[in-house]
Amino acid sequence: MSSKPGFFKSAEMAKKFPLNPKHPERTCWGCDKYCSVNSLQCGNGSGRTQHPAEMLGEDWYQWGDWGIVADDSPADEKAD
């Protein structure tokens, strides 16, 4: 269901979810707003929600029951 390499979108998701973003620490991943760390809008707590890649590593979507089937292209968002 991925339309671009390095992104995943299911029927339930409002926005595409990047599998390995360049700077995940700059964004709150708790809802579909993807707010900046300095401008949290949804009231999802007092801090930001980390991206799974920050906690589990770059291959986070390959383990567990995430329901993500991604192509194995290395072109996530690392265009040089």
C-alpha positions as a Markdown table, in Angstrom:
| # | Residue | x | y | z |
|---|---|---|---|---|
| 1 | Met | 0.0 | 0.0 | 0.0 |
| 2 | Ser | 3.0 | 2.3 | -0.1 |
| 3 | Ser | 2.9 | 4.9 | -2.8 |
| 4 | Lys | 6.4 | 6.2 | -2.3 |
| 5 | Pro | 9.5 | 4.3 | -1.1 |
| 6 | Gly | 10.0 | 4.9 | 2.6 |
| 7 | Phe | 6.4 | 5.8 | 3.4 |
| 8 | Phe | 3.5 | 3.7 | 4.6 |
| 9 | Lys | -0.2 | 4.6 | 4.4 |
| 10 | Ser | -3.1 | 2.3 | 5.3 |
| 11 | Ala | -6.8 | 2.9 | 4.7 |
| 12 | Glu | -7.2 | 4.2 | 8.3 |
| 13 | Met | -4.4 | 6.7 | 8.2 |
| 14 | Ala | -5.0 | 10.4 | 7.3 |
| 15 | Lys | -1.4 | 11.1 | 6.3 |
| 16 | Lys | 1.5 | 9.0 | 5.1 |
| 17 | Phe | 3.8 | 7.7 | 7.9 |
| 18 | Pro | 7.6 | 7.8 | 7.1 |
| 19 | Leu | 9.4 | 4.6 | 7.9 |
| 20 | Asn | 12.7 | 6.3 | 8.6 |
| 21 | Pro | 12.5 | 10.1 | 8.7 |
| 22 | Lys | 15.8 | 12.1 | 8.7 |
| 23 | His | 15.2 | 14.0 | 11.9 |
| 24 | Pro | 12.4 | 12.2 | 13.9 |
| 25 | Glu | 13.4 | 14.1 | 17.0 |
| 26 | Arg | 11.9 | 17.3 | 15.5 |
| 27 | Thr | 8.4 | 16.0 | 15.3 |
| 28 | Cys | 5.7 | 14.6 | 17.6 |
| 29 | Trp | 4.4 | 11.3 | 16.2 |
| 30 | Gly | 1.4 | 10.9 | 18.5 |
| 31 | Cys | -1.3 | 11.8 | 16.0 |
| 32 | Asp | -1.8 | 12.6 | 12.4 |
| 33 | Lys | -0.9 | 16.3 | 12.9 |
| 34 | Tyr | 2.9 | 15.6 | 13.1 |
| 35 | Cys | 3.4 | 18.8 | 15.1 |
| 36 | Ser | 6.8 | 20.5 | 15.6 |
| 37 | Val | 8.3 | 19.8 | 19.0 |
| 38 | Asn | 8.0 | 23.5 | 19.9 |
| 39 | Ser | 4.3 | 23.7 | 18.9 |
| 40 | Leu | 2.3 | 20.7 | 20.2 |
| 41 | Gln | -1.3 | 21.2 | 19.2 |
| 42 | Cys | -3.3 | 18.0 | 20.1 |
| 43 | Gly | -2.9 | 18.0 | 23.9 |
| 44 | Asn | -1.4 | 14.5 | 23.7 |
| 45 | Gly | 0.5 | 15.1 | 26.9 |
| 46 | Ser | 3.2 | 17.4 | 27.9 |
| 47 | Gly | 5.9 | 15.9 | 25.7 |
| 48 | Arg | 6.2 | 14.5 | 22.2 |
| 49 | Thr | 5.6 | 10.9 | 21.2 |
| 50 | Gln | 8.8 | 9.4 | 19.7 |
| 51 | His | 8.9 | 7.7 | 16.3 |
| 52 | Pro | 9.3 | 3.9 | 16.5 |
| 53 | Ala | 12.6 | 4.2 | 14.7 |
| 54 | Glu | 14.0 | 6.2 | 17.6 |
| 55 | Met | 13.1 | 3.5 | 20.1 |
| 56 | Leu | 13.5 | 0.3 | 18.0 |
| 57 | Gly | 15.9 | 1.1 | 15.2 |
| 58 | Glu | 15.7 | 1.6 | 11.5 |
| 59 | Asp | 14.2 | -1.8 | 10.9 |
| 60 | Trp | 11.3 | -1.3 | 13.4 |
| 61 | Tyr | 8.6 | -2.1 | 10.9 |
| 62 | Gln | 10.0 | -5.5 | 10.1 |
| 63 | Trp | 9.4 | -6.8 | 13.6 |
| 64 | Gly | 6.2 | -7.3 | 15.5 |
| 65 | Asp | 2.7 | -7.0 | 14.2 |
| 66 | Trp | 2.6 | -3.5 | 12.7 |
| 67 | Gly | 0.8 | -4.7 | 9.6 |
| 68 | Ile | 3.3 | -2.9 | 7.3 |
| 69 | Val | 4.6 | -4.4 | 4.1 |
| 70 | Ala | 7.2 | -2.1 | 2.7 |
| 71 | Asp | 9.5 | -2.5 | -0.3 |
| 72 | Asp | 13.1 | -2.9 | 0.7 |
| 73 | Ser | 14.4 | 0.1 | -1.2 |
| 74 | Pro | 17.1 | 2.0 | 0.6 |
| 75 | Ala | 15.8 | 5.3 | -0.8 |
| 76 | Asp | 13.8 | 6.2 | 2.3 |
| 77 | Glu | 14.6 | 9.9 | 2.5 |
| 78 | Lys | 18.3 | 9.8 | 2.0 |
| 79 | Ala | 18.7 | 11.5 | -1.3 |
| 80 | Asp | 22.2 | 12.7 | -1.8 |
